Amino acid sequence: MSERTVLQSMAQRHVLSLGPQATAYEAACVMTRANCGSVLVLDAEGSMLGIVTERDLMTRLLAKARDPRSTRLQAIMTPAPQTVPPETRVAEAVLIMIERGFRHLPVVAGDGRILGVFSARDALPREVGNAVSMAEFHDRINDALG
């Protein structure tokens, strides 16, 4: 059995994006609604300028006591993030993420089209991913019930 590619392994294939003038608050809201750990920062033509992740919100915003409603994404994004083509094998993508110290890797086609973001969670076996989803669901139920 051949190893899966990043494109085959991505749980979410839609591109979650905002412009560089959007605020950190807007990014957090969009990411929360989509249950996604990152948002791409695109210019008006759709070219990728950067990426903002949950870790960026924590380390570049909250830990520095910046106001999320006035801090623009261009101020906290990781500019020009590493990308991979869709045929990249999962093991290769994971190695890149380990070596570079990040958990989100934009997937870009040869024609420059952004196909989505491969995350560390996408690299987990399906069974582990299902277990994590169930655990998160149980946490939400417990939080709702108090």
PAZAPA-4460 file (N, C-alpha, C; in steps of 0.05 Angstrom, whole numbers, plus 32768, in hexadecimal, padded with zeros to 4 digits):
% residues 146
    n_x    n_y    n_z   ca_x   ca_y   ca_z    c_x    c_y    c_z   seq   type   mol
   8011   7FE8   8000   8000   8000   8000   8012   8019   8000     1      M     A
   800D   802B   7FEE   801D   8043   7FEC   8015   8057   8001     2      S     A
   8028   8067   8009   8022   807C   801D   8010   8091   8012     3      E     A
   7FFF   809B   8023   7FEC   80B0   801A   7FFB   80CB   8016     4      R     A
   7FEF   80DB   8005   7FFA   80F6   8000   7FED   810A   8013     5      T     A
   7FF8   8122   8015   7FEC   8137   8026   7FD0   813D   801C     6      V     A
   7FCC   813E   8002   7FB1   8144   7FF7   7F9D   812F   7FFF     7      L     A
   7FA5   8116   7FFE   7F93   8100   8006   7F8D   8100   8024     8      Q     A
   7F9F   810B   8034   7F9D   810A   8051   7F90   8122   805D     9      S     A
   7F8D   8138   804E   7F82   8150   805A   7F65   814D   8061    10      M     A
   7F5E   8152   807B   7F43   814F   8084   7F31   8165   8078    11      A     A
   7F3C   817D   8076   7F2C   8194   806B   7F3B   819E   8052    12      Q     A
   7F2C   819E   803C   7F39   81A7   8023   7F31   81C3   801B    13      R     A
   7F1F   81D0   802A   7F18   81EC   8024   7F2F   81FE   802E    14      H     A
   7F32   8214   8022   7F47   8227   802A   7F3B   823C   803B    15      V     A
   7F44   823D   8054   7F3B   8251   8067   7F4F   8268   8065    16      L     A
   7F44   8280   805D   7F56   8296   8059   7F4A   82B1   8060    17      S     A
   7F5C   82C4   8066   7F54   82E0   806B   7F6A   82F2   805F    18      L     A
   7F63   830B   805D   7F77   831E   8053   7F8A   8328   8069    19      G     A
   7FA0   8334   8061   7FB4   833D   8075   7FAA   8353   8088    20      P     A
   7F95   8361   8081   7F8A   8376   8092   7F74   836C   80A5    21      Q     A
   7F6D   8352   80A2   7F5A   8347   80B5   7F67   8346   80D1    22      A     A
   7F57   8346   80E6   7F62   8346   8101   7F66   832A   810B    23      T     A
   7F76   8328   8120   7F7B   830F   812E   7F60   8304   8139    24      A     A
   7F4F   8316   8142   7F35   830E   814C   7F25   8300   8136    25      Y     A
   7F24   830C   811F   7F16   8301   8108   7F21   82E5   8101    26      E     A
   7F3B   82E2   8101   7F48   82C9   80FB   7F40   82B4   8110    27      A     A
   7F40   82BB   8129   7F39   82A8   813E   7F1C   829F   813B    28      A     A
   7F0A   82B2   8134   7EEE   82AB   8130   7EEA   8298   8118    29      C     A
   7EF8   829E   8102   7EF6   828D   80EA   7F01   8272   80EF    30      V     A
   7F18   8270   80FD   7F24   8256   8103   7F12   8246   8116    31      M     A
   7F06   8253   8129   7EF5   8246   813C   7EDC   823A   812E    32      T     A
   7ECF   824B   811D   7EB7   8242   810E   7EBE   822A   80FC    33      R     A
   7ED5   822A   80F0   7EDD   8214   80DE   7EEB   81FD   80EC    34      A     A
   7EEF   8200   8106   7EFD   81EB   8116   7F18   81E5   8108    35      N     A
   7F27   81FA   8102   7F40   81F8   80F3   7F56   8207   8103    36      C     A
   7F6E   81FD   8102   7F84   8208   8111   7F94   821D   8103    37      G     A
   7F8C   8224   80EA   7F9C   8239   80DC   7F8A   8247   80C8    38      S     A
   7F93   825E   80BF   7F87   826D   80AA   7F9D   8279   8098    39      V     A
   7F99   8277   807E   7FAD   8282   806C   7FA7   829F   8068    40      L     A
   7FBC   82AF   8065   7FBA   82CC   8060   7FBF   82D0   8042    41      V     A
   7FAB   82D9   8034   7FAD   82DD   8017   7FA9   82FA   800F    42      L     A
   7FB7   8302   7FFA   7FB3   831D   7FF0   7F9A   831D   7FDE    43      D     A
   7F93   8334   7FD3   7F7B   8337   7FC3   7F7A   8325   7FAB    44      A     A
   7F91   831E   7FA0   7F93   830D   7F89   7F93   82EF   7F90    45      E     A
   7F93   82E9   7FAA   7F92   82CD   7FB3   7FAE   82C1   7FB7    46      G     A
   7FC3   82D1   7FB6   7FDE   82C7   7FBB   7FE2   82C5   7FD9    47      S     A
   7FF0   82AF   7FE1   7FF5   82AB   7FFE   800B   82BD   8008    48      M     A
   8004   82CD   801C   8017   82DE   802A   8022   82D1   8043    49      L     A
   8011   82C1   8050   801A   82B5   8069   8005   82A2   8074    50      G     A
   800A   8299   808C   7FF7   8288   809B   7FF7   8290   80B8    51      I     A
   7FDF   828E   80C4   7FDC   8294   80E0   7FD1   827A   80ED    52      V     A
   7FDE   8271   8102   7FD5   8258   810F   7FCD   825E   812C    53      T     A
   7FC2   824A   8139   7FBB   824D   8155   7FD4   8255   8165    54      E     A
   7FEA   8249   815E   8003   824F   816D   800B   826D   8168    55      R     A
   8007   8277   8150   800D   8293   814B   7FFB   82A5   815C    56      D     A
   7FE2   829E   815F   7FCF   82AE   816F   7FD8   82AE   818C    57      L     A
   7FE3   8297   8195   7FEC   8295   81B1   8006   82A4   81B5    58      M     A
   801A   829F   81A4   8035   82AA   81A9   8039   82C6   819F    59      T     A
   802C   82CE   818A   8030   82E8   817E   801B   82FC   8185    60      R     A
   8006   82F3   8192   7FF0   8304   8199   7FEB   8304   81B7    61      L     A
   7FE1   82EE   81C1   7FDA   82EC   81DE   7FF2   82EF   81F0    62      L     A
   8007   82E1   81EB   801F   82E3   81FC   802C   82FE   81FC    63      A     A
   8026   830E   81E8   8031   832A   81E6   801C   833F   81ED    64      K     A
   8005   8336   81F8   7FEF   8347   8201   7FE6   835B   81EB    65      A     A
   7FE5   8351   81D2   7FDB   8362   81BD   7FBC   8360   81BB    66      R     A
   7FB0   8374   81B2   7F92   8375   81AF   7F8A   8366   8196    67      D     A
   7F7B   8350   8199   7F73   8340   8181   7F60   834F   816E    68      P     A
   7F52   8363   8178   7F3F   8372   8167   7F4D   8387   8156    69      R     A
   7F66   838E   815E   7F74   83A3   814E   7F8E   8398   8141    70      S     A
   7F97   8380   8148   7FAF   8375   813D   7FA9   8368   8122    71      T     A
   7FB6   8371   810D   7FB2   8367   80F2   7FC2   834D   80EE    72      R     A
   7FB7   833C   80DD   7FC4   8322   80D8   7FE0   8326   80CD    73      L     A
   7FE4   833B   80BD   7FFF   833F   80B2   8014   8343   80C7    74      Q     A
   800C   834B   80DF   801E   834F   80F6   8025   8335   8105    75      A     A
   8014   8321   8102   8019   8309   8112   801C   82EF   8101    76      I     A
   8019   82F2   80E7   801A   82DA   80D5   8037   82D1   80D2    77      M     A
   803A   82B8   80CA   8054   82AD   80C1   8054   82B3   80A3    78      T     A
   8066   82C5   809A   8066   82CC   807E   8072   82B6   806D    79      P     A
   8068   82B4   8054   8073   82A2   8040   8078   8286   804B    80      A     A
   8063   8279   8054   8067   825E   8061   8071   8249   804D    81      P     A
   807E   8235   8057   8086   821E   8048   806D   8211   803C    82      Q     A
   806E   8209   8023   8057   81FB   8017   8061   81E1   800B    83      T     A
   804E   81CF   8005   8055   81B6   7FF7   8041   81B1   7FE1    84      V     A
   8049   81A2   7FCC   8036   819A   7FB7   8024   8184   7FC1    85      P     A
   800D   8180   7FB5   7FF9   816C   7FBE   8003   814F   7FBE    86      P     A
   8017   8149   7FAD   8020   812D   7FAC   8035   8127   7FC1    87      E     A
   803C   813A   7FD2   804F   8135   7FE8   8045   811F   7FFA    88      T     A
   8056   810C   8001   804E   80F6   8013   804C   8100   802F    89      R     A
   803A   80F5   803E   8034   80FD   805A   804E   80FD   806A    90      V     A
   805E   80E8   8068   8076   80E6   8078   8089   80FD   8072    91      A     A
   808B   8104   8059   809C   811A   8051   8092   8135   805C    92      E     A
   8078   8139   805C   806C   8151   8067   8071   8153   8085    93      A     A
   806D   813C   8093   8071   813B   80AF   808E   8142   80B6    94      V     A
   80A1   8137   80A7   80BD   813D   80AB   80C3   815B   80A8    95      L     A
   80B7   8167   8093   80BB   8184   808F   80B0   8193   80A8    96      I     A
   8099   818B   80B2   808D   8199   80C8   809D   8195   80E2    97      M     A
   80A8   817D   80E6   80B9   8178   80FD   80D2   8189   80FC    98      I     A
   80DF   8188   80E5   80F9   8196   80E1   80F5   81B4   80E3    99      E     A
   80DF   81BF   80D9   80DB   81DC   80D9   80CB   81E6   80F1   100      R     A
   80BF   81D4   8101   80B2   81DB   8119   8096   81E7   8116   101      G     A
   8087   81DD   8103   806C   81E6   8100   8059   81CF   80FB   102      F     A
   803E   81D5   80FD   802A   81C0   80FC   8017   81C4   80E5   103      R     A
   801A   81D8   80D4   8009   81DD   80BE   8019   81E3   80A5   104      H     A
   8012   81D6   808F   8021   81D7   8076   800E   81DC   805F   105      L     A
   800E   81F4   8053   7FFC   81F8   803C   8004   81E6   8024   106      P     A
   7FEF   81DC   8017   7FF3   81CB   8000   7FEB   81DC   7FE7   107      V     A
   7FFF   81DE   7FD5   7FFB   81EF   7FBD   8001   81DF   7FA4   108      V     A
   7FEF   81E0   7F91   7FF1   81D2   7F77   8007   81E0   7F66   109      A     A
   8010   81D2   7F52   8024   81DC   7F40   801D   81F6   7F32   110      G     A
   8002   81FB   7F2F   7FF9   8214   7F22   7FF6   822A   7F36   111      D     A
   7FFE   8226   7F4F   7FFC   823A   7F64   7FE2   823A   7F74   112      G     A
   7FCF   8229   7F6C   7FB6   8228   7F7A   7FBA   821C   7F96   113      R     A
   7FAE   8229   7FAA   7FB0   8220   7FC6   7F9A   820B   7FCA   114      I     A
   7FA2   81F2   7FD1   7F8F   81DC   7FD4   7F85   81D8   7FF0   115      L     A
   7F94   81E3   8003   7F8C   81DF   801F   7FA5   81E0   8031   116      G     A
   7FA1   81D8   804A   7FB7   81D7   805D   7FB9   81BC   806A   117      V     A
   7FCF   81AF   8067   7FD4   8195   8074   7FDE   819B   8091   118      F     A
   7FD1   818E   80A4   7FD8   8193   80C0   7FE4   8179   80CD   119      S     A
   7FF1   817C   80E3   7FFB   8165   80F2   7FE5   8151   80F8   120      A     A
   7FCE   815B   80FD   7FB7   814A   8103   7FB0   8138   80EB   121      R     A
   7FB4   8143   80D2   7FAE   8134   80BA   7FC1   811C   80B7   122      D     A
   7FD8   811D   80C4   7FEC   8108   80C2   7FE6   80F0   80D4   123      A     A
   7FD4   80F5   80E7   7FCD   80DF   80FA   7FBD   80C9   80EC   124      L     A
   7FC0   80B1   80F4   7FB0   809B   80E8   7F92   80A2   80ED   125      P     A
   7F82   8098   80DB   7F65   809E   80DC   7F59   8096   80F8   126      R     A
   7F62   8080   8102   7F57   8077   811C   7F5D   808A   8132   127      E     A
   7F76   8094   8132   7F7E   80A7   8147   7F6E   80C1   8142   128      V     A
   7F6B   80CA   812A   7F5C   80E2   8124   7F3F   80DF   812D   129      G     A
   7F33   80C7   8129   7F18   80C3   8132   7F16   80C4   8150   130      N     A
   7F2A   80B8   815E   7F2B   80B9   817B   7F2D   80D5   8185   131      A     A
   7F3E   80E6   8178   7F41   8102   8181   7F27   8110   817D   132      V     A
   7F19   810C   8166   7F00   8119   8162   7EEB   8111   8177   133      S     A
   7EEB   80F7   817E   7ED9   80EE   8193   7EDF   80FB   81AE   134      M     A
   7EF9   80FD   81B4   7F01   810A   81CD   7EF9   8127   81CE   135      A     A
   7EFD   8135   81B8   7EF5   8151   81B6   7ED7   8154   81B9   136      E     A
   7EC8   8142   81AD   7EAB   8142   81AF   7EA3   813E   81CC   137      F     A
   7EAF   812B   81DA   7EA9   8126   81F6   7EAF   813E   8207   138      H     A
   7EC6   814B   8201   7ECD   8163   8210   7EB8   8179   820C   139      D     A
   7EAE   817C   81F4   7E99   8190   81EE   7E7F   818A   81FD   140      R     A
   7E78   8171   81FD   7E60   8168   820C   7E63   816E   822A   141      I     A
   7E7A   8166   8235   7E7F   816B   8251   7E7F   8188   8258   142      N     A
   7E8B   8199   8246   7E8A   81B6   824B   7E6E   81C1   824A   143      D     A
   7E5E   81B6   8238   7E42   81C0   8235   7E31   81B8   824D   144      A     A
   7E37   81A0   8257   7E27   8196   826E   7E31   81A1   8289   145      L     A
   7E49   81AC   8289   7E53   81B8   82A1   7E60   81A4   82B3   146      G     A
***
